[in-house]
Amino acid sequence: MGGANIPLEEHRIVKKPYYLAQGSEVEIACAAYRSGLPLLLKGPTGCGKTRFMQYLAWKLDRPLITVSCHDDLSTSDLVGRYLIRAGEAVWMDGPLTLAVRAGAICYLDEVVEARKDTTVVIHPLADDRRELPIEKRGELLIAPPEFMLAVSYNPGYQSVLKDLKPSTRQRFVALSFNYPELEQEVDIVCQEGGLERDVALSLVKLAIMTRNLKDSGLPEGASTRLLIQAGKLIGDGVDIQTACRVAVVEPLSDDPEMLAAVEDMVGSLF
Amino acid sequence: MNFPALNKQFYHLVAPDIPNDWEVEELLEPYLDQSDEVCQEVFKCIPAIWPISTSLCCDFLRIIPETLKILPLSQLSSWVGEILDRYELDGLRAAQRFMRDVESGYMNRSNAGLVLLGEVEGRLLTFIRGVAGRDLLIAPGNAVFTDTETIFLPPELAVFSASADNILLYKLILAFQWAYIANGTFTLPDPIAQEPMVDSESSLWLNTFFASFPQPLFARDCYFFLETVRAARFLEQALPGLMRAWAKLPCFILPGAEDKNISPQAAVLSDLQSRFLNGSLLEAWQEEHLPVLRDYWRRLLGEGVNGKDSVEAVKAICAAQASHEAEGEEYEGITPLLFQGEIRLSAVEAVHRQRFLRQGEELVHSLALHLASLPKEQLEQLLRSEEEKENGATGLESDVTMIMDSEFAGTAAEPQAPLLITINNEEVQLSEEVAEQVRQFHDEFGHLPGRFLSSAVGRAGEGLAPDAHPGPEQGGELQAPICYDEWDHRRKGFRKNWCVVTIKELPDLRSGFIRQTLSKYHGVVNRLRHQFEMMRTSDRFARRQRDGDDIDLDALVESLADGRAGLPSSDRLFIKLLRDERDIAVVFLIDMSNSTAGWVGNAIKESLVLMTEALEVLGDRYAIYGFSGMRRTRCELFHIKEFDEPYGEPVRERIGAISPMEYTRMGPAIRHATSLLAKTDARVRLLITLTDGKPEDYDDYKGEYAIEDTRHALLEAKMAGIHPFCITIDHQAHDYMDHLYGPVNYIFVNDVRKLPLRMPEIYRVLTS
């Protein structure tokens, strides 16, 4: 068993992550966990999907194995493969197999980025069978009750080509995430960015303005994550205008007109 | 320079026109004294101006010797560019005026921080849309005002000497206009009326309010001033940075304030204005003997005021001023502050009426759809009662009431509660979507006219509801016209919004063309399909990789053997599955000029049929448009197939309906195709033009001008990451195609009859 020697403890989250619930998502996720149902998280980038998973893993006291999906991700990358070691073929568990064996939470981030044929491998795990066939070894792994599968994707910017297949979709309990309400987002930016409340409020207002531009050429507005990053810079002594420029304005776009307009918003707010 | 040389050069430049000798002599005479350099520079401008307007060009030549005393020679060409822009925007007079006024109009201005709206429009629009969170529009206007959907701005600003300050002023104007809209300054409902009645016919309540005063104009200006103060307060909270930047700006000069003959009312208002600007409004109002105003100000700084408070304050001011009315001049209005702009209730009303009609139409449509989906008995019952209503004498409109489901009334869930509507005592449960629409309409316009429901019931009864929105008529326009710039090589600049492109539907034509073509090329189609099938996404295994899905046994055996033999063994031991996906989007532009009549057109159509058959096998995304038109105001693109449209009978019929039309203005067609392709996310984006000759139009779009514009459009396409390619059957193609597309990006098909066979082949080579 080649894979078993990866220390799972590294994946355990010891310190309670900061997470402010937007609704009843924590209760729903816990209920899904108890019933052995997989989770589908959808929402724009930087709105707290990954943080939610960390929080959930901490709350359930399970290790969290995260796989960032990309379009070259193959089935072997998830399930495992044979490697040659000292002239011998040695089996190496992939992250998914590892999570199933250890009863951990496996989180496939941005799952639509993976090829459709790769995504199919999670099908038997994501329904009531809860099993993972490892063809190359002729093994059928049955997931323990502690195992949980979660996937996330961003319905906002991906093209129609990169949509989830209905057969994949219809296996999950889906939680929709969005940017938090104004007050909540201010709380989050205060807490995470370590800011005064009024500065945090202005930052959130700026983010809302950029989110209004969705139909005017900006694919996605400033995320909560960007605001927190700007907050950290401000906390470190960078002046507000500069911090907003480097942490909020510039990451959003390369279009000079758009940049000038967002910079105008910064100038108008602070 | 001597006269004959000048004369000869001039005639050469304006050819093929032949102006009168004596006129030319008069024009050129002053140039005999000028240096060679000056003459050459001035003459360089003639080809840019002459074809656009001969009289402008003559004027230009007359005025230049004087102008050059002020204008440095190096700025001549940019000055000419602006003259031509004026000409195209406002006509000959404006251009001539601008030309004569070189000193104050061009020279002084160019170093005075002038900001043109056209240059910053995109930035400002994005700014205000983000700030306001709604789709406001910006347009140049002769005055600053808003109709609540569009904000009209001065076409240029040169108030301050720094351009950054002028841009700030633009932003300030926008912010104030937005504040009026957001505060509901123009749409204040009657404070006394219970149910605000706003209908397509009725006017805004403010009109009635102002008219109730002996001096409506004064009441209006007072109200607007108070609302401006309120807007400023609102902006201090919403956009503190902007307001701080404004406070740092040098003070505005108030025009008209020095006028001694103004009426006492105007004096009061301009005093208030200047106090507002220099921030001493507070003291002014504290010593004010009108308690209403004192109170207004106190509350403005405290819990805030609303439009009703402004109305009350206006009443008080007008009452106080009533005593002065007998003496002094009649109040004739004052100049509003620049960022304040004008209050134009008629424009607001017009927009309001349009919105009412538009949204009403949408609402009737969805209601009709909803009603048509009801059980048959219920619908019939509704129709019966509707008929009775019409025949009966009682009332013309249906009785309509909106009812919240009583369980939810008064609870927090009220806004989401399901909605019931009773039509003539018949209860109808609305679907969530329709209910949301009804609710929005009700919120905005205050009530739901009964006739909407009557007509919805009527439409549902006719069974026409699903088609209530008429489809585009045959040959009609499919979408609003789009403007594109055109490149003028003579002036090395764009003619702004020069060409109007309309997307049109081809006339409906049923023909056996496709069937004939398919049977004619039966064998070829099968072969093409096979060929193109081979090009489809191919998965293949790459052996001897460092990393992969499986162990490459051959490599492993070799490596082990090497190891035993004491040779260095390879670490490339894996097999990897490689998948090369075709990610191609292609637009075909088909020349539909009248020169394609006859067998040329047929060959083009046949090639399109074969091409589409092959492409369907391949699965590449493709769109087909035909182009033709006459003059810049009527560049037409004919829709044959869009990207997302499936290939089916309608597309085939449209290919069959391709027929020769008018001229070949290529630039706008290429620019439109570029914009279409730029929206796709394909890795390879191709623009294939199929043509039989040079670009040419009825007007001056011919020769070098047409070639240069087309070339520039192609350059723009390349800059957008698109590969343009051209298939031509013009025998003279080599003369200009190299210049247009570059030597390898076009192909000349010698024999038109071979085009249908060659085209899929060309495509195959291009994309593999």
Interface residues (C-beta under 8 A of the other chain):
Chain A: S74 T75 S76 R81 Y82 I84 G87 A89 R115 K136 S159 L161 S202 I208 M209 T210 N212 L213 D215 S216 G217 E257 M258 A260 A261 V262 D264 M265 V266 G267 S268 L269 F270
Chain B: G122 R123 L124 L125 T126 F127 R129 G130 V131 A132 G133 R134 D135 K171 A175 L239 P240 G241 L242 A245 G548 D549 D550 I551 L556 S559 L560 G563 L573 L577 R579 D681
